[in-house]
Amino acid sequence: MFRLKEFSHVVFSKMFIVPFFISLGLLFLSLRQFYPLDPTPPLGWHPSFFNAYDAWRVAIDIFVLFAPLAATLPYADSYLRDRNQGFARYALLRMTHSRYITGKFVINGLVGGIAVALPMIVFFGFTLAMYPRTLPPLSGTPYSEEWMRSPGFLGTIYAPHPNFYIFARIILGFLFGFTNATLGMAVCSFVRSRYVVLAFPFTFSLIYNFIFAILGAPVWWFGYVLTPDSMKASTAITVFLPLGIIFSLSTICIFGFIKKYNNLKLY
């Protein structure tokens, strides 16, 4: 019950609501910049030439840059705030150390995942209301081959099952947010500044992308979890392996380095 109340408090807090509206703003900005707001097709083209699914995909490209911050801002520094304000002392009078850390871990991950997935869901509802809800046949598009509609991971299901494709992308968004929130919490094991905790996943994402771009392997950037159609060579392995490694190492840091009786950790 205590954790449920804490979860409800977080999702209705300004630290969740403000990033949510910023995320929506970025999605709408991207749509306005890169896709017509008027769903009327060019003369002679298929009625669904501009459609809800393509509009949603185009809009994600800018949002991916902000998503790590959206995932961490609501709750990733909660454990650090408890520690610095002394609340952890009182929490441990009511529950075991492992239960306390596990509760923080689960809530943080869920909130981070929802913070990324929810704007994607709401924005999909907007595109469904604004644009035609079908994809044009290949002959009604500027593409010559089917894979060009949506390259990369999941692309084969886009044309036959566009709704399922978007749903799968939203699930990936949740996993992306869960992992970034976990990464932020893991930093709490080593620093005392909440601003470092909140900014680290965003900074890490930029540095990670830069390094792999220099190495000639940009496909391994874990940001492509959100935009697998931005990289033709993206596969299930290139999407899930970096995400799994980051999540696993972050989880090890949380449960392995946060100690109950270390004054620098809880007290």
C-alpha positions in Angstrom: 0.0 0.0 0.0 2.8 2.4 0.9 4.5 1.8 -2.5 1.2 2.2 -4.4 0.7 5.6 -2.8 4.2 6.6 -3.6 3.8 5.5 -7.2 0.5 7.4 -7.5 2.1 10.5 -5.9 5.0 10.4 -8.5 2.8 10.1 -11.6 0.7 13.1 -10.5 3.7 15.2 -9.5 5.0 18.1 -11.5 8.3 16.2 -12.1 6.2 13.7 -14.1 3.7 16.1 -15.7 6.2 18.7 -16.9 8.4 16.2 -18.8 5.2 14.6 -20.2 4.1 17.9 -21.8 7.6 18.7 -23.0 7.6 15.3 -24.7 4.3 15.9 -26.3 5.5 19.3 -27.4 8.6 17.8 -29.0 6.5 15.2 -30.8 4.1 17.9 -32.2 7.1 20.1 -33.1 8.7 17.3 -35.0 5.4 16.5 -36.8 5.0 20.1 -37.8 8.6 20.3 -39.1 8.7 17.0 -41.1 5.2 16.0 -42.0 2.2 17.9 -43.4 -0.5 18.8 -40.8 -3.1 18.8 -43.6 -4.0 15.1 -44.3 -5.2 16.0 -47.8 -3.0 14.0 -50.3 -1.3 15.5 -53.3 -3.4 15.5 -56.4 -3.6 12.1 -57.9 -2.1 10.2 -54.9 -3.8 7.7 -52.7 -6.2 9.1 -50.1 -4.0 7.7 -47.3 -0.8 9.0 -48.7 -0.5 11.0 -45.5 -1.6 8.6 -42.7 -1.5 8.2 -39.0 1.3 5.6 -38.9 3.8 7.5 -41.0 3.0 10.7 -39.1 3.7 9.0 -35.8 7.0 7.5 -37.0 8.3 10.8 -38.3 7.6 12.6 -35.0 9.6 10.2 -32.8 13.0 11.3 -34.2 13.4 14.5 -32.0 11.7 12.9 -29.0 14.4 10.3 -28.8 16.9 12.9 -27.7 14.8 14.0 -24.7 13.6 10.6 -23.7 16.5 9.8 -21.3 15.7 13.0 -19.4 11.9 12.2 -19.5 12.7 8.8 -17.9 14.9 10.1 -15.1 13.3 13.4 -14.0 10.3 12.0 -12.2 11.9 9.6 -9.8 15.5 8.5 -10.5 16.9 10.7 -7.8 14.3 9.7 -5.2 16.6 7.3 -3.4 19.3 10.1 -3.2 16.8 12.6 -1.8 15.7 10.0 0.8 19.3 9.5 1.8 20.3 13.2 1.9 17.2 14.3 3.8 17.4 11.4 6.3 14.1 9.8 5.3 15.9 6.5 4.6 16.5 6.1 8.3 12.8 6.1 9.1 11.9 4.0 6.1 14.3 1.3 7.3 12.5 1.1 10.6 9.4 -0.1 8.8 11.0 -2.4 6.2 14.1 -4.4 5.5 16.9 -2.8 3.4 16.4 -5.2 0.5 12.7 -4.5 0.4 13.4 -0.7 0.5 15.8 -0.9 -2.4 13.6 -3.3 -4.4 10.7 -1.0 -4.0 12.7 2.0 -5.2 14.0 0.0 -8.1 10.6 -1.2 -9.3 8.8 2.2 -8.9 11.7 4.0 -10.6 11.7 1.7 -13.5 7.9 1.7 -14.0 7.7 5.5 -13.7 10.6 5.9 -16.2 9.0 3.5 -18.6 5.6 5.1 -18.4 7.2 8.6 -18.8 8.5 7.6 -22.2 5.7 5.4 -23.4 2.7 7.6 -22.3 3.5 10.5 -24.7 4.0 8.0 -27.5 0.5 6.5 -26.7 -1.2 9.9 -26.5 0.4 11.2 -29.7 -0.6 8.0 -31.5 -4.2 8.8 -30.5 -3.8 12.2 -32.0 -2.4 11.0 -35.3 -5.3 8.4 -35.5 -7.8 11.2 -35.0 -6.0 13.5 -37.5 -5.0 11.3 -40.4 -6.3 8.3 -42.3 -6.0 5.1 -40.4 -4.8 2.9 -43.3 -1.5 2.6 -45.2 -1.6 3.2 -48.9 -0.6 0.3 -51.2 3.0 0.3 -52.3 2.0 1.7 -55.7 0.5 4.7 -53.8 3.8 5.6 -52.1 7.1 7.0 -53.5 8.8 3.7 -52.6 9.8 1.0 -55.0 10.2 -1.8 -52.5 8.2 -2.8 -49.4 11.1 -2.6 -47.0 11.6 1.1 -47.7 8.4 2.0 -45.9 9.9 1.2 -42.5 13.5 -0.1 -42.6 15.3 -1.9 -39.9 14.0 -3.9 -36.9 10.2 -4.6 -36.9 9.9 -3.2 -40.5 8.5 -6.5 -41.9 5.3 -6.1 -39.8 4.7 -2.5 -40.6 2.7 -2.8 -43.8 0.6 -5.8 -42.9 0.0 -4.9 -39.3 0.7 -1.2 -38.7 -1.2 -1.0 -35.4 0.8 -3.9 -34.0 3.9 -2.3 -35.2 3.2 1.0 -33.3 2.2 -1.1 -30.2 5.6 -2.9 -30.4 7.4 0.4 -30.8 5.6 1.8 -27.7 6.7 -1.4 -25.7 10.2 -0.6 -26.8 9.8 2.9 -25.6 8.7 1.6 -22.2 11.8 -0.7 -22.0 14.0 2.3 -23.0 12.5 4.4 -20.3 12.8 1.7 -17.7 16.5 1.1 -18.6 17.4 4.8 -18.5 15.6 5.3 -15.1 17.5 2.3 -13.8 20.8 3.8 -15.1 20.0 7.1 -13.3 19.3 5.3 -10.0 22.5 3.3 -10.4 24.5 6.5 -10.4 23.1 7.2 -6.9 25.6 4.5 -5.7 28.5 6.8 -6.5 27.5 10.4 -6.2 25.7 12.7 -3.9 24.4 15.3 -6.4 20.9 14.7 -7.7 21.6 16.8 -10.8 24.3 14.4 -11.8 21.9 11.5 -11.4 19.2 13.2 -13.5 21.6 14.3 -16.2 23.7 11.2 -16.5 21.5 9.0 -18.8 21.1 11.9 -21.2 24.8 12.7 -21.2 25.7 9.0 -21.4 23.4 8.6 -24.5 25.1 11.5 -26.3 28.6 10.2 -25.5 27.7 6.6 -26.3 26.3 7.7 -29.7 29.4 9.8 -30.5 31.8 7.0 -29.6 30.1 4.4 -31.7 29.7 6.8 -34.6 33.5 7.3 -34.5 34.0 3.6 -34.4 31.9 3.2 -37.5 29.2 1.2 -35.8 26.3 3.7 -35.2 23.8 0.9 -35.3 24.8 -0.1 -31.8 23.5 3.2 -30.3 20.8 2.2 -27.8 18.7 5.2 -28.9 17.7 3.1 -31.9 15.5 1.2 -29.4 13.1 4.1 -29.9 13.8 4.7 -33.6 14.7 1.3 -35.2 13.4 2.6 -38.5 16.1 5.3 -38.6 18.8 2.6 -39.2 18.3 0.0 -41.9 20.8 -2.3 -40.3 19.1 -2.4 -37.0 18.0 -5.9 -35.8 16.7 -7.5 -32.6 20.3 -8.0 -31.5 21.5 -4.4 -32.1 18.3 -3.2 -30.3 18.2 -5.5 -27.3 21.8 -6.3 -26.6 23.0 -2.7 -25.7 19.8 -2.2 -23.7 20.3 -5.5 -21.9 23.9 -4.8 -21.0 23.1 -1.3 -19.7 20.2 -2.6 -17.7 22.2 -5.5 -16.2 25.1 -3.3 -15.2 22.8 -0.7 -13.7 21.0 -3.3 -11.7 24.2 -4.8 -10.4 25.3 -1.3 -9.2 22.0 -0.7 -7.5 21.8 -4.0 -5.6 25.6 -4.5 -5.2 26.9 -1.1 -4.2 24.1 0.4 -2.1 24.9 -0.8 1.4 22.7 -0.4 4.5 25.4 0.5 6.9 27.5 2.7 4.7 27.1 6.3 5.9 27.8 7.5 2.3 25.0 5.3 1.0 21.9 5.4 3.3 22.9 7.4 6.3 
